[in-house]
Amino acid sequence: MIVLDELPFSVAENPSFRHFCSVAAPRDLPSRRTISRDTLEMYLEEKAKLRSLLAGNKQRVSLTTDI
């Protein structure tokens, strides 16, 4: 939810967010630091997978963005 909605990691320490999570899925909630660490680990894993996929594929890739 935090990553998908592009919310700051500090939201995890907001009392209303913690209450919402405890009602929606009662279990121990991670801290802001845990969420940021886990997100970075997932990013690095996905980056390595993508790099491996692109290295093994000898086709061209063009990336564009709109600002």
All heavy atoms as TSV, in Angstrom:
chain	resi	resn	atom	element	x	y	z
A	1	MET	N	N	0.821	-1.181	0.000
A	1	MET	CA	C	0.000	0.000	0.000
A	1	MET	C	C	0.872	1.256	0.000
A	1	MET	O	O	0.606	2.183	-0.758
A	1	MET	CB	C	-0.916	-0.020	1.225
A	1	MET	CG	C	-1.789	1.177	1.346
A	1	MET	SD	S	-2.891	0.963	2.749
A	1	MET	CE	C	-3.805	2.436	2.623
A	2	ILE	N	N	1.894	1.266	0.828
A	2	ILE	CA	C	2.750	2.442	0.914
A	2	ILE	C	C	3.477	2.671	-0.403
A	2	ILE	O	O	3.517	3.779	-0.925
A	2	ILE	CB	C	3.731	2.313	2.091
A	2	ILE	CG1	C	2.960	2.398	3.410
A	2	ILE	CG2	C	4.808	3.384	2.032
A	2	ILE	CD1	C	3.776	2.147	4.643
A	3	VAL	N	N	4.029	1.611	-0.963
A	3	VAL	CA	C	4.776	1.739	-2.214
A	3	VAL	C	C	3.836	1.986	-3.383
A	3	VAL	O	O	4.078	2.871	-4.209
A	3	VAL	CB	C	5.634	0.484	-2.460
A	3	VAL	CG1	C	6.288	0.528	-3.819
A	3	VAL	CG2	C	6.693	0.350	-1.362
A	4	LEU	N	N	2.754	1.241	-3.468
A	4	LEU	CA	C	1.825	1.391	-4.588
A	4	LEU	C	C	1.192	2.776	-4.638
A	4	LEU	O	O	0.971	3.319	-5.713
A	4	LEU	CB	C	0.727	0.327	-4.515
A	4	LEU	CG	C	1.184	-1.106	-4.764
A	4	LEU	CD1	C	0.020	-2.063	-4.581
A	4	LEU	CD2	C	1.794	-1.264	-6.133
A	5	ASP	N	N	0.903	3.344	-3.468
A	5	ASP	CA	C	0.292	4.672	-3.424
A	5	ASP	C	C	1.332	5.785	-3.345
A	5	ASP	O	O	0.979	6.956	-3.198
A	5	ASP	CB	C	-0.658	4.780	-2.235
A	5	ASP	CG	C	-1.890	3.909	-2.409
A	5	ASP	OD1	O	-2.227	3.586	-3.569
A	5	ASP	OD2	O	-2.523	3.557	-1.404
A	6	GLU	N	N	2.603	5.416	-3.418
A	6	GLU	CA	C	3.723	6.367	-3.377
A	6	GLU	C	C	3.659	7.274	-2.149
A	6	GLU	O	O	3.857	8.479	-2.218
A	6	GLU	CB	C	3.773	7.185	-4.660
A	6	GLU	CG	C	4.004	6.338	-5.891
A	6	GLU	CD	C	4.028	7.131	-7.185
A	6	GLU	OE1	O	3.982	8.381	-7.140
A	6	GLU	OE2	O	4.101	6.497	-8.245
A	7	LEU	N	N	3.382	6.660	-1.001
A	7	LEU	CA	C	3.328	7.395	0.256
A	7	LEU	C	C	4.716	7.405	0.900
A	7	LEU	O	O	5.515	6.506	0.677
A	7	LEU	CB	C	2.331	6.725	1.212
A	7	LEU	CG	C	0.893	6.647	0.719
A	7	LEU	CD1	C	0.055	5.781	1.649
A	7	LEU	CD2	C	0.302	8.031	0.606
A	8	PRO	N	N	5.002	8.387	1.735
A	8	PRO	CA	C	6.288	8.382	2.440
A	8	PRO	C	C	6.317	7.248	3.466
A	8	PRO	O	O	5.278	6.853	4.010
A	8	PRO	CB	C	6.335	9.753	3.121
A	8	PRO	CG	C	4.923	10.191	3.215
A	8	PRO	CD	C	4.204	9.556	2.054
A	9	PHE	N	N	7.502	6.728	3.745
A	9	PHE	CA	C	7.631	5.626	4.701
A	9	PHE	C	C	7.171	6.027	6.094
A	9	PHE	O	O	6.779	5.187	6.898
A	9	PHE	CB	C	9.067	5.114	4.743
A	9	PHE	CG	C	9.513	4.486	3.450
A	9	PHE	CD1	C	10.670	4.890	2.832
A	9	PHE	CD2	C	8.776	3.480	2.859
A	9	PHE	CE1	C	11.089	4.313	1.644
A	9	PHE	CE2	C	9.173	2.893	1.672
A	9	PHE	CZ	C	10.337	3.316	1.067
A	10	SER	N	N	7.195	7.303	6.399
A	10	SER	CA	C	6.773	7.768	7.725
A	10	SER	C	C	5.290	7.499	7.985
A	10	SER	O	O	4.848	7.512	9.136
A	10	SER	CB	C	7.075	9.261	7.883
A	10	SER	OG	O	6.367	10.007	6.920
A	11	VAL	N	N	4.519	7.229	6.955
A	11	VAL	CA	C	3.097	6.899	7.127
A	11	VAL	C	C	2.939	5.677	8.021
A	11	VAL	O	O	1.965	5.558	8.757
A	11	VAL	CB	C	2.425	6.665	5.746
A	11	VAL	CG1	C	1.073	6.017	5.874
A	11	VAL	CG2	C	2.321	7.971	5.004
A	12	ALA	N	N	3.915	4.791	8.001
A	12	ALA	CA	C	3.843	3.571	8.810
A	12	ALA	C	C	3.804	3.874	10.297
A	12	ALA	O	O	3.376	3.028	11.089
A	12	ALA	CB	C	5.033	2.665	8.506
A	13	GLU	N	N	4.229	5.058	10.697
A	13	GLU	CA	C	4.221	5.427	12.109
A	13	GLU	C	C	3.018	6.299	12.479
A	13	GLU	O	O	2.850	6.660	13.636
A	13	GLU	CB	C	5.526	6.128	12.454
A	13	GLU	CG	C	6.709	5.186	12.314
A	13	GLU	CD	C	8.042	5.858	12.528
A	13	GLU	OE1	O	8.082	7.099	12.636
A	13	GLU	OE2	O	9.036	5.133	12.583
A	14	ASN	N	N	2.173	6.613	11.529
A	14	ASN	CA	C	0.981	7.416	11.770
A	14	ASN	C	C	-0.035	6.587	12.554
A	14	ASN	O	O	-0.373	5.472	12.152
A	14	ASN	CB	C	0.398	7.844	10.421
A	14	ASN	CG	C	-0.770	8.768	10.564
A	14	ASN	OD1	O	-1.686	8.520	11.342
A	14	ASN	ND2	N	-0.737	9.833	9.781
A	15	PRO	N	N	-0.535	7.099	13.684
A	15	PRO	CA	C	-1.482	6.320	14.500
A	15	PRO	C	C	-2.736	5.875	13.746
A	15	PRO	O	O	-3.201	4.750	13.939
A	15	PRO	CB	C	-1.852	7.284	15.636
A	15	PRO	CG	C	-0.720	8.237	15.709
A	15	PRO	CD	C	-0.205	8.378	14.305
A	16	SER	N	N	-3.267	6.726	12.880
A	16	SER	CA	C	-4.475	6.326	12.149
A	16	SER	C	C	-4.171	5.214	11.140
A	16	SER	O	O	-4.978	4.310	10.948
A	16	SER	CB	C	-5.125	7.523	11.454
A	16	SER	OG	O	-4.228	8.116	10.552
A	17	PHE	N	N	-2.990	5.250	10.520
A	17	PHE	CA	C	-2.602	4.187	9.593
A	17	PHE	C	C	-2.396	2.872	10.354
A	17	PHE	O	O	-2.836	1.815	9.908
A	17	PHE	CB	C	-1.319	4.570	8.851
A	17	PHE	CG	C	-0.833	3.508	7.907
A	17	PHE	CD1	C	-1.430	3.337	6.676
A	17	PHE	CD2	C	0.217	2.671	8.260
A	17	PHE	CE1	C	-0.988	2.352	5.800
A	17	PHE	CE2	C	0.663	1.690	7.395
A	17	PHE	CZ	C	0.063	1.531	6.162
A	18	ARG	N	N	-1.758	2.957	11.508
A	18	ARG	CA	C	-1.523	1.753	12.308
A	18	ARG	C	C	-2.857	1.154	12.775
A	18	ARG	O	O	-3.032	-0.058	12.789
A	18	ARG	CB	C	-0.593	2.054	13.464
A	18	ARG	CG	C	0.805	2.437	12.979
A	18	ARG	CD	C	1.802	2.618	14.083
A	18	ARG	NE	N	2.323	1.377	14.634
A	18	ARG	CZ	C	3.195	0.578	14.021
A	18	ARG	NH1	N	3.627	0.879	12.816
A	18	ARG	NH2	N	3.623	-0.506	14.599
A	19	HIS	N	N	-3.804	2.021	13.140
A	19	HIS	CA	C	-5.121	1.530	13.549
A	19	HIS	C	C	-5.820	0.856	12.361
A	19	HIS	O	O	-6.390	-0.225	12.505
A	19	HIS	CB	C	-5.980	2.675	14.088
A	19	HIS	CG	C	-7.380	2.251	14.412
A	19	HIS	ND1	N	-7.678	1.436	15.484
A	19	HIS	CD2	C	-8.549	2.500	13.784
A	19	HIS	CE1	C	-8.980	1.211	15.505
A	19	HIS	NE2	N	-9.531	1.852	14.469
A	20	PHE	N	N	-5.781	1.493	11.200
A	20	PHE	CA	C	-6.378	0.911	9.997
A	20	PHE	C	C	-5.797	-0.474	9.727
A	20	PHE	O	O	-6.528	-1.433	9.479
A	20	PHE	CB	C	-6.145	1.823	8.794
A	20	PHE	CG	C	-6.436	1.167	7.478
A	20	PHE	CD1	C	-7.741	0.986	7.057
A	20	PHE	CD2	C	-5.405	0.710	6.672
A	20	PHE	CE1	C	-8.016	0.359	5.847
A	20	PHE	CE2	C	-5.674	0.088	5.468
A	20	PHE	CZ	C	-6.982	-0.092	5.055
A	21	CYS	N	N	-4.467	-0.591	9.785
A	21	CYS	CA	C	-3.824	-1.878	9.511
A	21	CYS	C	C	-4.181	-2.924	10.560
A	21	CYS	O	O	-4.367	-4.096	10.231
A	21	CYS	CB	C	-2.313	-1.707	9.437
A	21	CYS	SG	S	-1.783	-0.826	7.964
A	22	SER	N	N	-4.281	-2.513	11.819
A	22	SER	CA	C	-4.615	-3.485	12.869
A	22	SER	C	C	-6.038	-4.006	12.707
A	22	SER	O	O	-6.326	-5.145	13.049
A	22	SER	CB	C	-4.428	-2.867	14.253
A	22	SER	OG	O	-5.403	-1.874	14.486
A	23	VAL	N	N	-6.930	-3.181	12.171
A	23	VAL	CA	C	-8.307	-3.623	11.917
A	23	VAL	C	C	-8.368	-4.472	10.649
A	23	VAL	O	O	-9.015	-5.512	10.612
A	23	VAL	CB	C	-9.258	-2.410	11.813
A	23	VAL	CG1	C	-10.630	-2.835	11.334
A	23	VAL	CG2	C	-9.337	-1.689	13.147
A	24	ALA	N	N	-7.657	-4.044	9.608
A	24	ALA	CA	C	-7.699	-4.745	8.316
A	24	ALA	C	C	-6.981	-6.090	8.367
A	24	ALA	O	O	-7.459	-7.072	7.796
A	24	ALA	CB	C	-7.090	-3.867	7.234
A	25	ALA	N	N	-5.842	-6.130	9.023
A	25	ALA	CA	C	-5.050	-7.365	9.086
A	25	ALA	C	C	-4.318	-7.393	10.423
A	25	ALA	O	O	-3.184	-6.929	10.520
A	25	ALA	CB	C	-4.066	-7.428	7.928
A	26	PRO	N	N	-4.968	-7.909	11.464
A	26	PRO	CA	C	-4.365	-7.875	12.800
A	26	PRO	C	C	-3.110	-8.740	12.911
A	26	PRO	O	O	-3.168	-9.958	12.887
A	26	PRO	CB	C	-5.476	-8.388	13.716
A	26	PRO	CG	C	-6.486	-9.016	12.835
A	26	PRO	CD	C	-6.278	-8.517	11.446
A	27	ARG	N	N	-1.972	-8.074	12.961
A	27	ARG	CA	C	-0.667	-8.717	13.176
A	27	ARG	C	C	0.330	-7.607	13.487
A	27	ARG	O	O	0.005	-6.434	13.443
A	27	ARG	CB	C	-0.228	-9.518	11.961
A	27	ARG	CG	C	-0.115	-8.684	10.708
A	27	ARG	CD	C	0.415	-9.515	9.555
A	27	ARG	NE	N	0.403	-8.695	8.372
A	27	ARG	CZ	C	-0.148	-9.021	7.243
A	27	ARG	NH1	N	-0.726	-10.176	7.115
A	27	ARG	NH2	N	-0.111	-8.204	6.217
A	28	ASP	N	N	1.559	-7.978	13.801
A	28	ASP	CA	C	2.575	-6.974	14.099
A	28	ASP	C	C	2.867	-6.151	12.855
A	28	ASP	O	O	3.067	-6.696	11.765
A	28	ASP	CB	C	3.869	-7.637	14.582
A	28	ASP	CG	C	3.701	-8.260	15.959
A	28	ASP	OD1	O	2.829	-7.798	16.711
A	28	ASP	OD2	O	4.439	-9.211	16.269
A	29	LEU	N	N	2.914	-4.844	13.028
A	29	LEU	CA	C	3.172	-3.953	11.903
A	29	LEU	C	C	4.651	-3.591	11.855
A	29	LEU	O	O	5.264	-3.336	12.884
A	29	LEU	CB	C	2.343	-2.673	12.028
A	29	LEU	CG	C	0.836	-2.873	12.020
A	29	LEU	CD1	C	0.138	-1.550	12.282
A	29	LEU	CD2	C	0.400	-3.448	10.701
A	30	PRO	N	N	5.229	-3.560	10.657
A	30	PRO	CA	C	6.641	-3.194	10.536
A	30	PRO	C	C	6.851	-1.703	10.762
A	30	PRO	O	O	5.935	-0.902	10.576
A	30	PRO	CB	C	6.988	-3.585	9.100
A	30	PRO	CG	C	5.691	-3.545	8.374
A	30	PRO	CD	C	4.637	-3.908	9.378
A	31	SER	N	N	8.058	-1.359	11.138
A	31	SER	CA	C	8.396	0.051	11.332
A	31	SER	C	C	8.740	0.698	9.996
A	31	SER	O	O	8.890	0.027	8.975
A	31	SER	CB	C	9.591	0.176	12.275
A	31	SER	OG	O	10.761	-0.295	11.630
A	32	ARG	N	N	8.888	1.995	10.031
A	32	ARG	CA	C	9.269	2.751	8.830
A	32	ARG	C	C	10.608	2.257	8.299
A	32	ARG	O	O	10.794	2.099	7.098
A	32	ARG	CB	C	9.333	4.227	9.193
A	32	ARG	CG	C	9.986	5.092	8.164
A	32	ARG	CD	C	9.993	6.518	8.586
A	32	ARG	NE	N	10.932	6.745	9.671
A	32	ARG	CZ	C	11.169	7.922	10.206
A	32	ARG	NH1	N	10.508	8.973	9.796
A	32	ARG	NH2	N	12.037	8.054	11.161
A	33	ARG	N	N	11.539	2.000	9.183
A	33	ARG	CA	C	12.873	1.540	8.766
A	33	ARG	C	C	12.818	0.150	8.136
A	33	ARG	O	O	13.495	-0.117	7.151
A	33	ARG	CB	C	13.825	1.554	9.948
A	33	ARG	CG	C	14.050	2.948	10.495
A	33	ARG	CD	C	15.123	2.958	11.561
A	33	ARG	NE	N	15.133	4.157	12.366
A	33	ARG	CZ	C	15.448	5.362	11.954
A	33	ARG	NH1	N	15.739	5.566	10.705
A	33	ARG	NH2	N	15.447	6.392	12.776
A	34	THR	N	N	11.993	-0.727	8.693
A	34	THR	CA	C	11.838	-2.069	8.128
A	34	THR	C	C	11.236	-1.994	6.730
A	34	THR	O	O	11.688	-2.675	5.808
A	34	THR	CB	C	10.952	-2.937	9.034
A	34	THR	OG1	O	11.529	-2.993	10.331
A	34	THR	CG2	C	10.797	-4.335	8.483
A	35	ILE	N	N	10.229	-1.159	6.563
A	35	ILE	CA	C	9.586	-1.015	5.260
A	35	ILE	C	C	10.573	-0.472	4.237
A	35	ILE	O	O	10.673	-0.985	3.118
A	35	ILE	CB	C	8.347	-0.105	5.352
A	35	ILE	CG1	C	7.266	-0.795	6.174
A	35	ILE	CG2	C	7.821	0.236	3.970
A	35	ILE	CD1	C	6.089	0.083	6.511
A	36	SER	N	N	11.358	0.548	4.612
A	36	SER	CA	C	12.310	1.112	3.649
A	36	SER	C	C	13.409	0.103	3.318
A	36	SER	O	O	13.818	-0.011	2.163
A	36	SER	CB	C	12.900	2.421	4.164
A	36	SER	OG	O	13.672	2.220	5.312
A	37	ARG	N	N	13.872	-0.661	4.309
A	37	ARG	CA	C	14.900	-1.683	4.058
A	37	ARG	C	C	14.367	-2.776	3.131
A	37	ARG	O	O	15.017	-3.156	2.157
A	37	ARG	CB	C	15.368	-2.300	5.385
A	37	ARG	CG	C	16.506	-3.302	5.205
A	37	ARG	CD	C	16.768	-4.118	6.449
A	37	ARG	NE	N	15.614	-4.953	6.712
A	37	ARG	CZ	C	15.062	-5.121	7.912
A	37	ARG	NH1	N	15.533	-4.497	8.962
A	37	ARG	NH2	N	14.018	-5.903	8.059
A	38	ASP	N	N	13.155	-3.259	3.416
A	38	ASP	CA	C	12.570	-4.322	2.586
A	38	ASP	C	C	12.294	-3.835	1.169
A	38	ASP	O	O	12.472	-4.575	0.196
A	38	ASP	CB	C	11.282	-4.845	3.220
A	38	ASP	CG	C	11.528	-5.611	4.510
A	38	ASP	OD1	O	12.709	-5.906	4.825
A	38	ASP	OD2	O	10.540	-5.903	5.209
A	39	THR	N	N	11.861	-2.582	1.038
A	39	THR	CA	C	11.607	-2.018	-0.281
A	39	THR	C	C	12.892	-1.914	-1.085
A	39	THR	O	O	12.922	-2.247	-2.274
A	39	THR	CB	C	10.945	-0.634	-0.158
A	39	THR	OG1	O	9.735	-0.770	0.593
A	39	THR	CG2	C	10.628	-0.048	-1.511
A	40	LEU	N	N	13.964	-1.491	-0.444
A	40	LEU	CA	C	15.254	-1.403	-1.127
A	40	LEU	C	C	15.736	-2.787	-1.560
A	40	LEU	O	O	16.214	-2.953	-2.683
A	40	LEU	CB	C	16.302	-0.740	-0.225
A	40	LEU	CG	C	17.695	-0.616	-0.828
A	40	LEU	CD1	C	17.669	0.223	-2.108
A	40	LEU	CD2	C	18.667	-0.039	0.181
A	41	GLU	N	N	15.568	-3.787	-0.699
A	41	GLU	CA	C	15.955	-5.159	-1.060
A	41	GLU	C	C	15.162	-5.651	-2.271
A	41	GLU	O	O	15.730	-6.236	-3.191
A	41	GLU	CB	C	15.732	-6.104	0.120
A	41	GLU	CG	C	16.746	-5.967	1.226
A	41	GLU	CD	C	16.434	-6.879	2.408
A	41	GLU	OE1	O	15.637	-7.837	2.251
A	41	GLU	OE2	O	16.995	-6.625	3.482
A	42	MET	N	N	13.846	-5.402	-2.277
A	42	MET	CA	C	13.023	-5.821	-3.417
A	42	MET	C	C	13.443	-5.101	-4.685
A	42	MET	O	O	13.514	-5.714	-5.757
A	42	MET	CB	C	11.541	-5.563	-3.139
A	42	MET	CG	C	10.928	-6.539	-2.195
A	42	MET	SD	S	9.134	-6.392	-2.114
A	42	MET	CE	C	8.963	-4.943	-1.090
A	43	TYR	N	N	13.738	-3.812	-4.572
A	43	TYR	CA	C	14.186	-3.039	-5.730
A	43	TYR	C	C	15.474	-3.615	-6.299
A	43	TYR	O	O	15.597	-3.807	-7.512
A	43	TYR	CB	C	14.388	-1.573	-5.339
A	43	TYR	CG	C	15.168	-0.796	-6.369
A	43	TYR	CD1	C	14.570	-0.388	-7.551
A	43	TYR	CD2	C	16.511	-0.492	-6.173
A	43	TYR	CE1	C	15.287	0.315	-8.514
A	43	TYR	CE2	C	17.234	0.207	-7.121
A	43	TYR	CZ	C	16.625	0.604	-8.282
A	43	TYR	OH	O	17.338	1.282	-9.226
A	44	LEU	N	N	16.428	-3.898	-5.437
A	44	LEU	CA	C	17.712	-4.428	-5.905
A	44	LEU	C	C	17.554	-5.809	-6.548
A	44	LEU	O	O	18.198	-6.104	-7.557
A	44	LEU	CB	C	18.720	-4.475	-4.760
A	44	LEU	CG	C	19.146	-3.111	-4.208
A	44	LEU	CD1	C	20.030	-3.278	-2.978
A	44	LEU	CD2	C	19.832	-2.279	-5.275
A	45	GLU	N	N	16.675	-6.641	-5.981
A	45	GLU	CA	C	16.417	-7.960	-6.569
A	45	GLU	C	C	15.787	-7.828	-7.957
A	45	GLU	O	O	16.200	-8.504	-8.907
A	45	GLU	CB	C	15.496	-8.777	-5.661
A	45	GLU	CG	C	16.147	-9.255	-4.394
A	45	GLU	CD	C	15.146	-9.878	-3.426
A	45	GLU	OE1	O	13.966	-10.093	-3.808
A	45	GLU	OE2	O	15.550	-10.145	-2.285
A	46	GLU	N	N	14.782	-6.971	-8.079
A	46	GLU	CA	C	14.107	-6.783	-9.372
A	46	GLU	C	C	15.049	-6.139	-10.389
A	46	GLU	O	O	15.011	-6.478	-11.572
A	46	GLU	CB	C	12.848	-5.945	-9.202
A	46	GLU	CG	C	11.755	-6.630	-8.399
A	46	GLU	CD	C	11.309	-7.942	-9.006
A	46	GLU	OE1	O	11.131	-8.011	-10.240
A	46	GLU	OE2	O	11.145	-8.912	-8.246
A	47	LYS	N	N	15.893	-5.245	-9.947
A	47	LYS	CA	C	16.868	-4.614	-10.832
A	47	LYS	C	C	17.836	-5.659	-11.385
A	47	LYS	O	O	18.137	-5.670	-12.580
A	47	LYS	CB	C	17.631	-3.532	-10.068
A	47	LYS	CG	C	18.668	-2.810	-10.893
A	47	LYS	CD	C	19.368	-1.770	-10.030
A	47	LYS	CE	C	20.534	-1.139	-10.756
A	47	LYS	NZ	N	21.239	-0.154	-9.912
A	48	ALA	N	N	18.288	-6.572	-10.517
A	48	ALA	CA	C	19.202	-7.637	-10.955
A	48	ALA	C	C	18.506	-8.567	-11.946
A	48	ALA	O	O	19.104	-8.979	-12.950
A	48	ALA	CB	C	19.715	-8.417	-9.755
A	49	LYS	N	N	17.237	-8.895	-11.690
A	49	LYS	CA	C	16.483	-9.749	-12.614
A	49	LYS	C	C	16.347	-9.090	-13.983
A	49	LYS	O	O	16.539	-9.729	-15.018
A	49	LYS	CB	C	15.095	-10.049	-12.063
A	49	LYS	CG	C	15.051	-10.996	-10.904
A	49	LYS	CD	C	13.608	-11.178	-10.470
A	49	LYS	CE	C	13.474	-11.858	-9.155
A	49	LYS	NZ	N	12.069	-11.936	-8.697
A	50	LEU	N	N	16.000	-7.802	-13.985
A	50	LEU	CA	C	15.828	-7.073	-15.238
A	50	LEU	C	C	17.145	-6.970	-15.990
A	50	LEU	O	O	17.199	-7.156	-17.206
A	50	LEU	CB	C	15.260	-5.683	-14.972
A	50	LEU	CG	C	14.988	-4.821	-16.195
A	50	LEU	CD1	C	13.996	-5.501	-17.132
A	50	LEU	CD2	C	14.469	-3.456	-15.764
A	51	ARG	N	N	18.206	-6.691	-15.268
A	51	ARG	CA	C	19.527	-6.587	-15.888
A	51	ARG	C	C	19.920	-7.926	-16.531
A	51	ARG	O	O	20.439	-7.967	-17.639
A	51	ARG	CB	C	20.544	-6.186	-14.831
A	51	ARG	CG	C	21.736	-5.478	-15.381
A	51	ARG	CD	C	22.558	-4.966	-14.243
A	51	ARG	NE	N	22.178	-3.585	-14.016
A	51	ARG	CZ	C	23.039	-2.632	-13.763
A	51	ARG	NH1	N	24.307	-2.905	-13.643
A	51	ARG	NH2	N	22.631	-1.398	-13.596
A	52	SER	N	N	19.650	-9.006	-15.819
A	52	SER	CA	C	19.946	-10.341	-16.330
A	52	SER	C	C	19.117	-10.638	-17.583
A	52	SER	O	O	19.624	-11.175	-18.566
A	52	SER	CB	C	19.655	-11.370	-15.242
A	52	SER	OG	O	19.577	-12.654	-15.757
A	53	LEU	N	N	17.843	-10.286	-17.551
A	53	LEU	CA	C	16.962	-10.507	-18.695
A	53	LEU	C	C	17.435	-9.722	-19.905
A	53	LEU	O	O	17.506	-10.248	-21.022
A	53	LEU	CB	C	15.525	-10.102	-18.345
A	53	LEU	CG	C	14.508	-10.203	-19.462
A	53	LEU	CD1	C	14.216	-11.661	-19.786
A	53	LEU	CD2	C	13.232	-9.481	-19.074
A	54	LEU	N	N	17.781	-8.462	-19.700
A	54	LEU	CA	C	18.227	-7.629	-20.814
A	54	LEU	C	C	19.599	-8.047	-21.335
A	54	LEU	O	O	19.868	-7.929	-22.527
A	54	LEU	CB	C	18.238	-6.155	-20.408
A	54	LEU	CG	C	16.862	-5.542	-20.124
A	54	LEU	CD1	C	17.012	-4.120	-19.619
A	54	LEU	CD2	C	15.970	-5.597	-21.343
A	55	ALA	N	N	20.467	-8.532	-20.461
A	55	ALA	CA	C	21.796	-8.973	-20.894
A	55	ALA	C	C	21.703	-10.231	-21.755
A	55	ALA	O	O	22.473	-10.408	-22.698
A	55	ALA	CB	C	22.690	-9.226	-19.688
A	56	GLY	N	N	20.752	-11.108	-21.424
A	56	GLY	CA	C	20.593	-12.346	-22.173
A	56	GLY	C	C	19.832	-12.170	-23.472
A	56	GLY	O	O	19.861	-13.027	-24.351
A	57	ASN	N	N	19.160	-11.059	-23.628
A	57	ASN	CA	C	18.361	-10.793	-24.808
A	57	ASN	C	C	19.121	-9.800	-25.694
A	57	ASN	O	O	19.374	-8.678	-25.296
A	57	ASN	CB	C	17.007	-10.213	-24.383
A	57	ASN	CG	C	16.018	-10.166	-25.507
A	57	ASN	OD1	O	16.373	-10.337	-26.666
A	57	ASN	ND2	N	14.769	-9.923	-25.172
A	58	LYS	N	N	19.463	-10.216	-26.894
A	58	LYS	CA	C	20.293	-9.382	-27.767
A	58	LYS	C	C	19.486	-8.448	-28.668
A	58	LYS	O	O	19.960	-7.980	-29.676
A	58	LYS	CB	C	21.202	-10.274	-28.634
A	58	LYS	CG	C	22.138	-11.145	-27.834
A	58	LYS	CD	C	23.043	-10.299	-26.960
A	58	LYS	CE	C	23.950	-11.188	-26.145
A	58	LYS	NZ	N	24.671	-10.506	-25.131
A	59	GLN	N	N	18.262	-8.162	-28.293
A	59	GLN	CA	C	17.455	-7.222	-29.058
A	59	GLN	C	C	17.638	-5.817	-28.500
A	59	GLN	O	O	18.176	-5.626	-27.419
A	59	GLN	CB	C	15.981	-7.615	-28.989
A	59	GLN	CG	C	15.719	-8.984	-29.593
A	59	GLN	CD	C	14.274	-9.396	-29.424
A	59	GLN	OE1	O	13.479	-8.696	-28.824
A	59	GLN	NE2	N	13.932	-10.560	-29.956
A	60	ARG	N	N	17.159	-4.852	-29.236
A	60	ARG	CA	C	17.272	-3.465	-28.795
A	60	ARG	C	C	16.053	-3.070	-27.974
A	60	ARG	O	O	14.946	-3.527	-28.219
A	60	ARG	CB	C	17.399	-2.536	-29.991
A	60	ARG	CG	C	18.681	-2.762	-30.725
A	60	ARG	CD	C	18.787	-1.837	-31.879
A	60	ARG	NE	N	20.009	-2.168	-32.613
A	60	ARG	CZ	C	20.599	-1.372	-33.431
A	60	ARG	NH1	N	20.086	-0.188	-33.686
A	60	ARG	NH2	N	21.701	-1.725	-34.043
A	61	VAL	N	N	16.289	-2.186	-27.030
A	61	VAL	CA	C	15.217	-1.682	-26.182
A	61	VAL	C	C	15.269	-0.166	-26.211
A	61	VAL	O	O	16.329	0.425	-26.086
A	61	VAL	CB	C	15.366	-2.183	-24.717
A	61	VAL	CG1	C	14.321	-1.552	-23.826
A	61	VAL	CG2	C	15.303	-3.690	-24.663
A	62	SER	N	N	14.119	0.463	-26.364
A	62	SER	CA	C	14.038	1.916	-26.348
A	62	SER	C	C	13.071	2.325	-25.227
A	62	SER	O	O	11.930	1.885	-25.194
A	62	SER	CB	C	13.527	2.432	-27.687
A	62	SER	OG	O	13.352	3.825	-27.624
A	63	LEU	N	N	13.545	3.138	-24.310
A	63	LEU	CA	C	12.716	3.611	-23.205
A	63	LEU	C	C	12.472	5.101	-23.383
A	63	LEU	O	O	13.388	5.857	-23.646
A	63	LEU	CB	C	13.423	3.362	-21.870
A	63	LEU	CG	C	13.796	1.916	-21.559
A	63	LEU	CD1	C	14.590	1.848	-20.268
A	63	LEU	CD2	C	12.554	1.059	-21.468
A	64	THR	N	N	11.222	5.503	-23.231
A	64	THR	CA	C	10.890	6.923	-23.314
A	64	THR	C	C	10.017	7.298	-22.136
A	64	THR	O	O	9.364	6.456	-21.542
A	64	THR	CB	C	10.131	7.251	-24.616
A	64	THR	OG1	O	8.897	6.522	-24.611
A	64	THR	CG2	C	10.938	6.893	-25.834
A	65	THR	N	N	10.028	8.585	-21.799
A	65	THR	CA	C	9.175	9.071	-20.716
A	65	THR	C	C	8.576	10.404	-21.124
A	65	THR	O	O	9.104	11.107	-21.989
A	65	THR	CB	C	9.962	9.282	-19.415
A	65	THR	OG1	O	10.981	10.264	-19.645
A	65	THR	CG2	C	10.599	7.990	-18.934
A	66	ASP	N	N	7.467	10.719	-20.509
A	66	ASP	CA	C	6.840	12.027	-20.678
A	66	ASP	C	C	6.913	12.751	-19.360
A	66	ASP	O	O	6.652	12.184	-18.305
A	66	ASP	CB	C	5.370	11.885	-21.094
A	66	ASP	CG	C	5.224	11.373	-22.509
A	66	ASP	OD1	O	6.119	11.640	-23.320
A	66	ASP	OD2	O	4.211	10.713	-22.786
A	67	ILE	N	N	7.257	14.004	-19.411
A	67	ILE	CA	C	7.355	14.784	-18.180
A	67	ILE	C	C	6.239	15.784	-18.127
A	67	ILE	O	O	5.826	16.397	-19.007
A	67	ILE	CB	C	8.734	15.483	-18.083
A	67	ILE	CG1	C	9.809	14.423	-18.035
A	67	ILE	CG2	C	8.778	16.378	-16.870
A	67	ILE	CD1	C	11.221	14.987	-17.986
